[in-house]
Amino acid sequence: MKSHVCCFSAVLLLWLLAFSTASQEAIIKTSCLTTTDTKVPQRSLDSYTIQQKPLFSVTAVRFRTTKGATICSDPTSLWAIKSMKYLDGKKKKKSHPV
């Protein structure tokens, strides 16, 4: 009986370790390592997230385009600020239809 509990615990621990590693790799693949001055029309933007230090190496806004591309912008840039406000307004219109 003790061996079954021990085996179950070992399998559970390995599964948790594998899941943790996989999720960390996904975060690293989607994180911004640098920021760019790339600007696209705001209508081409779908969403954004903000990544901050110390969890990430650089503070950035990750914009997701309607085609699935990611744009890493400096959160203090005028374009990024206006684009975040645009997307916030777009989200409000969806949640409160007139």
N, CA and C atoms as an extended XYZ file, in Angstrom:
294
Properties=species:S:1:pos:R:3:atomname:S:1:resname:S:1:resid:I:1 pbc="F F F"
N         0.822       -1.199        0.000 N   MET     1
C         0.000        0.000        0.000 CA  MET     1
C         0.867        1.265        0.000 C   MET     1
N         1.910        1.252        0.852 N   LYS     2
C         2.792        2.420        0.914 CA  LYS     2
C         3.494        2.650       -0.408 C   LYS     2
N         3.827        1.581       -1.125 N   SER     3
C         4.517        1.730       -2.409 CA  SER     3
C         3.613        2.376       -3.452 C   SER     3
N         2.302        2.094       -3.400 N   HIS     4
C         1.358        2.718       -4.335 CA  HIS     4
C         1.244        4.218       -4.076 C   HIS     4
N         1.206        4.591       -2.811 N   VAL     5
C         1.125        6.002       -2.442 CA  VAL     5
C         2.409        6.712       -2.854 C   VAL     5
N         3.526        6.053       -2.651 N   CYS     6
C         4.816        6.625       -3.013 CA  CYS     6
C         4.912        6.822       -4.528 C   CYS     6
N         4.479        5.814       -5.293 N   CYS     7
C         4.506        5.911       -6.763 CA  CYS     7
C         3.576        7.017       -7.253 C   CYS     7
N         2.377        7.084       -6.661 N   PHE     8
C         1.425        8.118       -7.038 CA  PHE     8
C         2.003        9.500       -6.760 C   PHE     8
N         2.626        9.664       -5.613 N   SER     9
C         3.239       10.948       -5.245 CA  SER     9
C         4.354       11.323       -6.212 C   SER     9
N         5.162       10.340       -6.588 N   ALA    10
C         6.261       10.594       -7.516 CA  ALA    10
C         5.730       11.016       -8.883 C   ALA    10
N         4.693       10.320       -9.365 N   VAL    11
C         4.099       10.659      -10.663 CA  VAL    11
C         3.483       12.053      -10.607 C   VAL    11
N         2.782       12.353       -9.534 N   LEU    12
C         2.174       13.676       -9.377 CA  LEU    12
C         3.236       14.770       -9.356 C   LEU    12
N         4.312       14.548       -8.650 N   LEU    13
C         5.404       15.522       -8.590 CA  LEU    13
C         6.029       15.748       -9.965 C   LEU    13
N         6.262       14.671      -10.708 N   LEU    14
C         6.826       14.798      -12.055 CA  LEU    14
C         5.874       15.552      -12.980 C   LEU    14
N         4.584       15.271      -12.868 N   TRP    15
C         3.590       15.945      -13.705 CA  TRP    15
C         3.576       17.446      -13.392 C   TRP    15
N         3.592       17.798      -12.113 N   LEU    16
C         3.605       19.210      -11.730 CA  LEU    16
C         4.865       19.916      -12.212 C   LEU    16
N         5.988       19.240      -12.123 N   LEU    17
C         7.253       19.807      -12.600 CA  LEU    17
C         7.204       20.041      -14.100 C   LEU    17
N         6.700       19.075      -14.849 N   ALA    18
C         6.611       19.203      -16.312 CA  ALA    18
C         5.668       20.328      -16.690 C   ALA    18
N         4.530       20.439      -16.007 N   PHE    19
C         3.561       21.495      -16.298 CA  PHE    19
C         4.157       22.860      -15.998 C   PHE    19
N         4.859       22.980      -14.902 N   SER    20
C         5.488       24.241      -14.514 CA  SER    20
C         6.522       24.669      -15.544 C   SER    20
N         7.348       23.745      -15.997 N   THR    21
C         8.378       24.043      -16.998 CA  THR    21
C         7.745       24.461      -18.315 C   THR    21
N         6.682       23.759      -18.727 N   ALA    22
C         6.011       24.089      -19.984 CA  ALA    22
C         5.398       25.480      -19.931 C   ALA    22
N         4.784       25.848      -18.814 N   SER    23
C         4.173       27.172      -18.721 CA  SER    23
C         5.239       28.270      -18.680 C   SER    23
N         6.386       28.007      -18.055 N   GLN    24
C         7.471       28.983      -18.049 CA  GLN    24
C         8.014       29.190      -19.452 C   GLN    24
N         8.142       28.111      -20.234 N   GLU    25
C         8.611       28.234      -21.613 CA  GLU    25
C         7.632       29.044      -22.441 C   GLU    25
N         6.343       28.866      -22.221 N   ALA    26
C         5.338       29.624      -22.957 CA  ALA    26
C         5.438       31.102      -22.617 C   ALA    26
N         5.677       31.424      -21.350 N   ILE    27
C         5.820       32.831      -20.952 CA  ILE    27
C         7.059       33.439      -21.597 C   ILE    27
N         8.155       32.705      -21.607 N   ILE    28
C         9.390       33.208      -22.203 CA  ILE    28
C         9.212       33.435      -23.694 C   ILE    28
N         8.527       32.534      -24.393 N   LYS    29
C         8.331       32.675      -25.830 CA  LYS    29
C         7.467       33.878      -26.181 C   LYS    29
N         6.539       34.253      -25.286 N   THR    30
C         5.649       35.366      -25.592 CA  THR    30
C         6.101       36.677      -24.974 C   THR    30
N         7.183       36.665      -24.212 N   SER    31
C         7.625       37.903      -23.574 CA  SER    31
C         8.479       38.736      -24.526 C   SER    31
N         8.502       40.030      -24.254 N   CYS    32
C         9.305       40.954      -25.050 CA  CYS    32
C        10.698       41.049      -24.434 C   CYS    32
N        11.719       40.894      -25.264 N   LEU    33
C        13.091       41.050      -24.811 CA  LEU    33
C        13.594       42.467      -25.050 C   LEU    33
N        13.002       43.123      -26.041 N   THR    34
C        13.316       44.517      -26.351 CA  THR    34
C        12.025       45.191      -26.817 C   THR    34
N        12.063       46.519      -26.931 N   THR    35
C        10.920       47.237      -27.489 CA  THR    35
C        11.304       47.789      -28.855 C   THR    35
N        10.296       48.026      -29.678 N   THR    36
C        10.528       48.564      -31.019 CA  THR    36
C         9.652       49.798      -31.220 C   THR    36
N         9.938       50.528      -32.293 N   ASP    37
C         9.138       51.698      -32.655 CA  ASP    37
C         8.086       51.346      -33.712 C   ASP    37
N         7.811       50.063      -33.885 N   THR    38
C         6.829       49.623      -34.872 CA  THR    38
C         5.457       50.192      -34.531 C   THR    38
N         4.826       50.772      -35.531 N   LYS    39
C         3.483       51.327      -35.355 CA  LYS    39
C         2.585       50.773      -36.451 C   LYS    39
N         1.407       50.325      -36.069 N   VAL    40
C         0.419       49.847      -37.031 CA  VAL    40
C        -0.858       50.646      -36.790 C   VAL    40
N        -1.770       50.661      -37.755 N   PRO    41
C        -3.044       51.350      -37.520 CA  PRO    41
C        -3.763       50.730      -36.315 C   PRO    41
N        -4.376       51.562      -35.496 N   GLN    42
C        -5.025       51.059      -34.289 CA  GLN    42
C        -6.123       50.051      -34.592 C   GLN    42
N        -6.777       50.167      -35.735 N   ARG    43
C        -7.828       49.211      -36.079 CA  ARG    43
C        -7.267       47.808      -36.294 C   ARG    43
N        -5.943       47.702      -36.467 N   SER    44
C        -5.296       46.398      -36.637 CA  SER    44
C        -4.925       45.750      -35.301 C   SER    44
N        -5.162       46.460      -34.202 N   LEU    45
C        -4.820       45.924      -32.886 CA  LEU    45
C        -6.008       45.189      -32.285 C   LEU    45
N        -5.706       44.086      -31.601 N   ASP    46
C        -6.754       43.261      -30.998 CA  ASP    46
C        -6.757       43.376      -29.476 C   ASP    46
N        -5.560       43.365      -28.866 N   SER    47
C        -5.472       43.412      -27.408 CA  SER    47
C        -4.060       43.816      -26.996 C   SER    47
N        -3.881       44.002      -25.691 N   TYR    48
C        -2.539       44.282      -25.178 CA  TYR    48
C        -2.407       43.758      -23.759 C   TYR    48
N        -1.172       43.508      -23.372 N   THR    49
C        -0.826       43.184      -21.990 CA  THR    49
C         0.423       43.966      -21.648 C   THR    49
N         0.596       44.237      -20.365 N   ILE    50
C         1.778       44.965      -19.908 CA  ILE    50
C         2.673       43.995      -19.151 C   ILE    50
N         3.939       43.955      -19.533 N   GLN    51
C         4.907       43.149      -18.789 CA  GLN    51
C         5.839       44.097      -18.052 C   GLN    51
N         6.171       43.738      -16.805 N   GLN    52
C         6.975       44.636      -15.978 CA  GLN    52
C         8.154       43.911      -15.350 C   GLN    52
N         9.176       44.694      -15.049 N   LYS    53
C        10.313       44.180      -14.297 CA  LYS    53
C         9.842       43.945      -12.872 C   LYS    53
N        10.371       43.091      -12.100 N   PRO    54
C        11.523       42.221      -12.309 CA  PRO    54
C        11.145       40.864      -12.914 C   PRO    54
N         9.835       40.617      -13.099 N   LEU    55
C         9.432       39.332      -13.672 CA  LEU    55
C         9.966       39.162      -15.088 C   LEU    55
N        10.010       40.244      -15.849 N   PHE    56
C        10.522       40.224      -17.215 CA  PHE    56
C        11.760       41.106      -17.300 C   PHE    56
N        12.570       40.878      -18.332 N   SER    57
C        13.827       41.628      -18.454 CA  SER    57
C        13.610       43.082      -18.865 C   SER    57
N        12.479       43.385      -19.463 N   VAL    58
C        12.209       44.747      -19.913 CA  VAL    58
C        10.727       45.059      -19.673 C   VAL    58
N        10.449       46.300      -19.306 N   THR    59
C         9.064       46.746      -19.180 CA  THR    59
C         8.565       47.092      -20.580 C   THR    59
N         7.439       46.522      -20.964 N   ALA    60
C         6.936       46.722      -22.318 CA  ALA    60
C         5.427       46.501      -22.362 C   ALA    60
N         4.826       47.004      -23.436 N   VAL    61
C         3.438       46.715      -23.746 CA  VAL    61
C         3.464       45.735      -24.911 C   VAL    61
N         2.828       44.582      -24.730 N   ARG    62
C         2.737       43.582      -25.803 CA  ARG    62
C         1.389       43.754      -26.489 C   ARG    62
N         1.428       44.323      -27.692 N   PHE    63
C         0.210       44.468      -28.473 CA  PHE    63
C         0.042       43.227      -29.342 C   PHE    63
N        -1.179       42.739      -29.419 N   ARG    64
C        -1.503       41.601      -30.283 CA  ARG    64
C        -2.339       42.153      -31.430 C   ARG    64
N        -1.924       41.859      -32.668 N   THR    65
C        -2.667       42.366      -33.824 CA  THR    65
C        -3.778       41.386      -34.186 C   THR    65
N        -4.672       41.830      -35.043 N   THR    66
C        -5.769       40.972      -35.480 CA  THR    66
C        -5.264       39.776      -36.277 C   THR    66
N        -4.051       39.869      -36.808 N   LYS    67
C        -3.458       38.757      -37.553 CA  LYS    67
C        -2.597       37.863      -36.665 C   LYS    67
N        -2.532       38.170      -35.359 N   GLY    68
C        -1.803       37.326      -34.428 CA  GLY    68
C        -0.351       37.700      -34.181 C   GLY    68
N         0.106       38.788      -34.763 N   ALA    69
C         1.488       39.224      -34.539 CA  ALA    69
C         1.588       39.951      -33.197 C   ALA    69
N         2.777       39.950      -32.624 N   THR    70
C         3.022       40.653      -31.361 CA  THR    70
C         3.962       41.827      -31.616 C   THR    70
N         3.598       42.978      -31.087 N   ILE    71
C         4.427       44.174      -31.190 CA  ILE    71
C         4.800       44.573      -29.769 C   ILE    71
N         6.083       44.721      -29.521 N   CYS    72
C         6.585       45.103      -28.197 CA  CYS    72
C         6.922       46.588      -28.215 C   CYS    72
N         6.196       47.350      -27.425 N   SER    73
C         6.382       48.807      -27.426 CA  SER    73
C         6.779       49.331      -26.056 C   SER    73
N         7.452       50.465      -26.085 N   ASP    74
C         7.794       51.174      -24.860 CA  ASP    74
C         6.488       51.737      -24.284 C   ASP    74
N         6.152       51.421      -23.042 N   PRO    75
C         4.878       51.880      -22.478 CA  PRO    75
C         4.783       53.393      -22.292 C   PRO    75
N         5.906       54.106      -22.389 N   THR    76
C         5.863       55.567      -22.260 CA  THR    76
C         5.755       56.268      -23.609 C   THR    76
N         5.796       55.515      -24.711 N   SER    77
C         5.702       56.145      -26.037 CA  SER    77
C         4.271       56.626      -26.278 C   SER    77
N         4.156       57.719      -26.985 N   LEU    78
C         2.851       58.315      -27.269 CA  LEU    78
C         1.955       57.338      -28.028 C   LEU    78
N         2.513       56.625      -29.006 N   TRP    79
C         1.728       55.665      -29.778 CA  TRP    79
C         1.179       54.560      -28.881 C   TRP    79
N         1.994       54.041      -27.976 N   ALA    80
C         1.547       52.967      -27.082 CA  ALA    80
C         0.438       53.454      -26.155 C   ALA    80
N         0.600       54.637      -25.617 N   ILE    81
C        -0.410       55.197      -24.712 CA  ILE    81
C        -1.737       55.388      -25.433 C   ILE    81
N        -1.690       55.986      -26.629 N   LYS    82
C        -2.915       56.196      -27.408 CA  LYS    82
C        -3.547       54.866      -27.826 C   LYS    82
N        -2.718       53.891      -28.171 N   SER    83
C        -3.235       52.594      -28.599 CA  SER    83
C        -3.877       51.837      -27.443 C   SER    83
N        -3.291       51.940      -26.246 N   MET    84
C        -3.910       51.299      -25.080 CA  MET    84
C        -5.266       51.940      -24.776 C   MET    84
N        -5.342       53.276      -24.857 N   LYS    85
C        -6.613       53.967      -24.625 CA  LYS    85
C        -7.643       53.561      -25.677 C   LYS    85
N        -7.203       53.433      -26.930 N   TYR    86
C        -8.096       53.006      -28.010 CA  TYR    86
C        -8.671       51.623      -27.712 C   TYR    86
N        -7.797       50.680      -27.326 N   LEU    87
C        -8.257       49.315      -27.041 CA  LEU    87
C        -9.137       49.267      -25.797 C   LEU    87
N        -8.832       50.082      -24.790 N   ASP    88
C        -9.679       50.139      -23.595 CA  ASP    88
C       -11.077       50.645      -23.955 C   ASP    88
N       -11.143       51.665      -24.814 N   GLY    89
C       -12.430       52.190      -25.267 CA  GLY    89
C       -13.188       51.173      -26.099 C   GLY    89
N       -12.477       50.428      -26.898 N   LYS    90
C       -13.087       49.387      -27.731 CA  LYS    90
C       -13.678       48.291      -26.841 C   LYS    90
N       -12.968       47.956      -25.774 N   LYS    91
C       -13.441       46.927      -24.841 CA  LYS    91
C       -14.695       47.397      -24.110 C   LYS    91
N       -14.724       48.692      -23.732 N   LYS    92
C       -15.893       49.237      -23.030 CA  LYS    92
C       -17.128       49.200      -23.918 C   LYS    92
N       -16.949       49.486      -25.210 N   LYS    93
C       -18.086       49.467      -26.134 CA  LYS    93
C       -18.642       48.052      -26.269 C   LYS    93
N       -17.778       47.047      -26.256 N   LYS    94
C       -18.239       45.657      -26.360 CA  LYS    94
C       -18.998       45.231      -25.108 C   LYS    94
N       -18.530       45.668      -23.934 N   SER    95
C       -19.163       45.232      -22.693 CA  SER    95
C       -20.449       46.006      -22.383 C   SER    95
N       -20.598       47.194      -22.969 N   HIS    96
C       -21.791       48.012      -22.748 CA  HIS    96
C       -22.382       48.430      -24.094 C   HIS    96
N       -23.066       47.492      -24.784 N   PRO    97
C       -23.619       47.872      -26.092 CA  PRO    97
C       -24.708       48.932      -25.939 C   PRO    97
N       -24.734       49.828      -26.905 N   VAL    98
C       -25.698       50.947      -26.872 CA  VAL    98
C       -26.871       50.615      -27.741 C   VAL    98
